[in-house]
Amino acid sequence: MRIASWNVNSIRVRQTHVKAWLERVRPDIVVLQEIKCEAQAFPRGVFEELGYKSEVVGQKAYNGVAALSHRDITIHHRALPGLAPDDTQARYIEVETEGLTVIGIYLPNGNSGGEAGFQYKIAWMDLLCERAEALMREERNFLITGDFNVCPTEFDYAAGALPPTDALLRPESRARYRRLIYAGLTDAVRTLHPDAPAYTFWDYQAGCWERDRGLRIDFSLLSPRLAEKLVAAAPDRAERGEAQPSDHVPVVVDLDWARPAEARPAEAV
């Protein structure tokens, strides 16, 4: 089974990119982040032509996540369990297919809104850890994938790409990420590519793409039994070089989980 994640930075701007990429890579499931539209404005028909069903958690002009699937899926949550009922930020989707739970997230950045904005990020991460730990106790097969907005180590960003006070580097953010790993989750890309930067984001400013001043902030974290089924994992770096690209690239994970015969291995970083 091939599962992918992509922060598309506006699906209406990038729908042609996504369609072409789906035709080329053919993931079974892809979760999208930062679609920046309400559910009724999501271009479902574009992807239905390729055989993908869409589940969308939208928000006008901001945030927004979606899951596109070739397979039958059941949606379990459209918001992170534990969030206040009046929290309208569209950042979480949880679906299940063939005994596998796929969680797509767009984790708060934490750099806007002052200290209150950062504390919202930390509270959100705490709830995500609690959700992962609950699924572990239930012995569910699951992965959490998407834009985590954290650089776990110094190896996960280019020198000078971020100031040391950035929310993506603050020790509180990194500690919550480590909590996910300590709970037993496996970082798919870093496990297979321990010595590669494997960046997934390059800012549009200051020639970051041309100078390869990137960040690794998009991850796929696998539960223990799922990690045993890991075949390949890599960011699809080539997408950043396309015309009018997203500032993020897809992250593709291949699992020995009834994987389609026609699927090709994920490209090396």
C-alpha positions in Angstrom: 0.0 0.0 0.0 1.2 3.4 -0.9 0.4 6.3 1.4 1.4 9.9 0.8 1.1 13.3 2.4 1.4 16.7 0.9 0.9 20.3 2.1 -0.3 21.8 -1.2 -0.6 25.4 0.0 -4.0 26.0 -1.7 -5.7 23.1 -3.6 -7.4 25.5 -6.0 -4.0 26.9 -7.0 -2.3 23.5 -7.1 -5.1 21.1 -8.3 -3.3 20.7 -11.7 -0.1 19.8 -9.9 -1.8 17.3 -7.6 -3.7 15.7 -10.5 -0.5 15.2 -12.5 1.3 13.9 -9.5 -1.5 11.4 -8.7 -1.4 10.1 -12.2 2.4 9.6 -12.0 2.8 8.2 -8.5 -0.6 6.5 -7.9 -0.8 6.4 -4.1 -3.6 4.4 -2.6 -4.3 7.2 -0.1 -3.0 10.8 0.0 -3.7 13.2 2.8 -3.4 16.9 1.9 -2.8 19.9 4.2 -3.4 23.6 3.9 -6.0 23.2 1.2 -7.3 26.7 2.1 -10.9 26.2 1.1 -14.2 25.1 2.6 -15.4 21.6 1.8 -17.9 22.6 -0.8 -15.2 24.4 -2.8 -12.8 21.4 -2.9 -12.4 20.2 -6.5 -13.6 16.7 -5.9 -14.5 16.1 -9.6 -10.8 16.6 -10.7 -9.8 13.6 -8.5 -12.9 11.5 -9.1 -11.8 11.3 -12.7 -8.8 9.4 -11.4 -10.8 7.1 -9.2 -10.2 9.0 -5.9 -12.9 9.6 -3.3 -12.5 12.7 -1.2 -13.1 13.4 2.5 -12.6 17.0 3.3 -12.3 19.1 6.5 -12.2 22.6 5.1 -11.9 26.1 6.4 -12.4 29.3 4.4 -9.0 30.7 3.2 -6.9 29.0 5.9 -5.7 25.6 7.1 -7.9 22.6 5.8 -7.1 19.0 5.4 -8.4 16.2 3.1 -8.0 12.5 2.4 -8.1 11.1 -1.2 -8.4 7.4 -1.5 -8.7 4.7 -4.2 -9.9 2.3 -1.5 -13.0 2.3 0.6 -12.4 4.4 3.7 -14.3 5.1 6.9 -13.9 8.5 8.5 -13.5 8.4 12.3 -12.6 12.0 13.2 -12.8 15.4 11.6 -11.1 17.1 14.5 -8.4 16.1 16.9 -10.0 14.3 19.9 -9.9 16.5 23.0 -10.0 19.9 21.3 -12.6 22.4 22.5 -15.9 22.1 20.6 -15.6 25.7 19.5 -12.2 25.2 18.0 -12.8 25.7 14.2 -9.3 25.3 12.9 -9.3 22.5 10.3 -6.2 20.6 11.0 -7.0 16.9 11.5 -8.6 14.0 9.7 -8.6 10.3 10.7 -9.7 7.6 8.4 -9.5 3.8 8.3 -9.1 1.3 5.4 -8.5 -2.4 5.5 -7.5 -2.4 9.2 -5.2 0.5 8.9 -5.8 3.9 10.5 -4.4 6.9 8.6 -4.2 10.3 10.4 -3.5 13.4 8.5 -2.4 16.5 10.4 -1.6 20.1 9.8 0.0 21.0 13.1 0.0 24.7 14.2 3.1 26.6 13.2 3.3 28.5 16.6 5.1 31.6 15.3 2.0 33.8 15.0 -0.2 35.1 17.8 2.7 35.7 20.2 3.1 33.4 23.2 -0.6 32.5 23.1 -0.2 31.1 19.6 2.8 29.1 20.6 0.9 27.7 23.6 -1.9 26.6 21.3 0.6 24.7 19.3 2.0 22.9 22.4 -1.5 22.1 23.6 -2.4 20.7 20.2 0.8 18.6 20.2 -0.1 17.3 23.7 -3.5 16.1 22.5 -1.9 14.5 19.4 0.4 12.6 21.7 -2.5 11.5 23.8 -4.3 10.3 20.7 -1.3 8.3 19.5 -0.9 6.8 23.0 -4.6 5.8 23.1 -4.2 4.0 19.7 -1.1 2.3 20.9 -3.0 1.0 23.9 -5.7 -0.3 21.6 -2.9 -2.0 19.5 -4.2 -0.3 16.4 -2.2 -0.3 13.2 -1.8 3.4 12.4 0.3 6.1 10.9 0.3 9.9 11.6 1.4 11.8 8.5 1.4 15.4 7.5 3.0 18.8 8.2 4.3 18.6 11.8 5.8 22.1 11.8 8.8 21.0 13.9 12.4 20.3 13.1 13.3 17.5 15.6 17.1 17.8 15.3 19.8 20.1 14.0 20.0 17.8 11.0 16.5 18.6 10.0 17.1 22.1 8.7 19.8 23.8 6.7 22.2 26.1 8.5 20.8 29.6 8.8 17.4 28.6 7.5 15.7 29.4 10.9 16.5 31.6 13.9 17.1 29.6 17.1 14.0 31.2 18.7 11.6 29.9 15.9 8.7 27.8 17.2 9.8 24.9 15.0 13.0 24.7 17.0 11.9 25.5 20.5 12.6 22.8 23.0 8.9 22.5 23.9 8.0 21.6 20.3 10.9 19.1 20.0 10.0 17.5 23.3 6.4 16.8 22.1 7.8 15.2 18.9 10.1 13.1 21.0 7.2 12.0 23.1 5.6 10.5 19.9 8.8 8.6 19.2 9.2 7.5 22.8 5.6 6.2 22.6 6.9 3.7 20.0 6.3 5.4 16.7 8.8 5.1 13.8 9.9 8.0 11.6 9.7 6.3 8.2 11.9 8.5 6.2 14.6 9.0 8.8 14.7 5.2 9.5 15.5 4.4 5.9 17.6 7.6 5.2 19.5 8.3 8.4 22.2 10.3 6.7 20.2 12.4 4.2 18.8 15.8 5.0 15.5 14.7 3.3 14.1 18.2 3.3 10.4 18.6 2.6 10.0 22.4 2.6 11.8 25.4 1.0 10.6 28.9 1.6 9.7 31.0 -1.4 11.9 33.8 -0.2 15.7 34.4 -0.3 16.4 31.8 -2.9 15.9 28.9 -0.4 15.1 26.3 -3.1 18.1 27.3 -5.3 20.4 27.3 -2.3 18.9 24.2 -0.8 18.1 25.9 2.4 15.3 23.6 3.4 13.5 22.1 6.4 12.3 18.6 7.1 8.9 19.2 8.8 6.6 16.7 7.0 6.7 13.2 8.4 5.1 9.8 8.5 5.2 8.1 11.9 4.3 4.4 12.0 3.0 2.3 14.8 5.2 -0.7 15.7 3.6 -3.5 13.6 3.2 -1.1 10.7 6.9 -0.2 10.9 7.7 -3.8 10.3 5.9 -3.5 7.0 7.9 -0.5 5.8 9.3 -1.0 2.3 10.3 2.5 1.1 9.8 6.1 2.2 11.1 9.4 0.7 10.1 13.0 0.0 9.4 13.6 -3.7 11.9 16.4 -4.1 11.3 17.0 -7.8 7.9 18.6 -7.2 9.5 21.7 -5.7 11.2 22.4 -9.0 7.9 22.5 -10.9 6.4 25.8 -12.1 4.4 27.6 -9.4 5.0 24.8 -6.9 3.9 24.4 -3.3 6.6 25.3 -0.8 6.3 21.7 0.5 6.8 18.4 -1.4 5.0 15.1 -1.0 6.2 12.4 1.4 5.6 8.9 0.0 5.6 5.7 2.1 5.3 2.2 0.7 4.1 -0.6 3.0 3.9 -4.3 2.5 0.2 -4.1 3.3 -1.6 -5.6 0.3 0.5 -3.2 -1.9 -0.8 -2.9 -5.5 1.4 -4.7 -8.0 1.6 -1.6 -10.3 3.1 0.7 -7.6 6.7 1.6 -8.1 9.1 2.1 -5.1 9.3 5.6 -3.6 12.2 7.6 -5.1 15.3 7.9 -3.0 16.2 11.2 -1.5 
